[in-house]
Amino acid sequence: MKRHFEKDSQNGIREFNDLAGALRRLPMYQKINSIKISVTNSSLQESANHLIALLNAKPEK
């Protein structure tokens, strides 16, 4: 997450100082009943392909 914030900060997308708040909120997201997709060490294209594969997967019975 820190690397994403650093990159976004350099690109003017968000302030690096916002990282502390995001880290405080992170545990709340882990409690949400949903599929979590790690984008660590993934390119945008790889992350998108993973998401598309999940969307196209047949539901479990």
PEDATA-V631166 format. One record per residue. N is the residue number from 1. PSI is psi as a letter, one per 30 degrees, with the letter a starting at -180 (* if undefined). D_FIRST is the distance of its C-alpha to the first C-alpha in Angstrom with 2 decimals. Layout:
BEGIN
N_PSI_D_FIRST / N_PSI_D_FIRST
END
This chain:
BEGIN
1_e_0.00 / 2_e_3.79 / 3_e_5.43 / 4_e_5.12 / 5_e_6.24 / 6_e_8.61 / 7_e_9.96 / 8_e_10.48 / 9_e_12.06 / 10_e_14.25 / 11_g_15.30 / 12_g_16.22 / 13_e_14.25 / 14_l_12.79 / 15_k_13.14 / 16_f_10.80 / 17_f_12.66 / 18_f_11.28 / 19_e_8.05 / 20_e_10.55 / 21_e_11.81 / 22_e_8.79 / 23_e_8.34 / 24_e_12.12 / 25_f_12.22 / 26_e_10.03 / 27_e_13.28 / 28_e_15.23 / 29_e_13.53 / 30_f_14.30 / 31_f_17.88 / 32_k_18.39 / 33_i_20.76 / 34_l_19.14 / 35_k_17.95 / 36_k_14.28 / 37_j_13.14 / 38_k_10.56 / 39_g_9.55 / 40_k_8.50 / 41_g_11.17 / 42_k_12.66 / 43_l_14.15 / 44_e_14.61 / 45_e_18.09 / 46_e_17.26 / 47_e_14.97 / 48_e_17.84 / 49_e_20.42 / 50_e_18.89 / 51_e_18.91 / 52_e_22.44 / 53_e_23.62 / 54_e_22.54 / 55_e_24.36 / 56_f_27.39 / 57_k_27.64 / 58_k_30.67 / 59_k_30.17 / 60_k_31.05 / 61_*_34.45
END
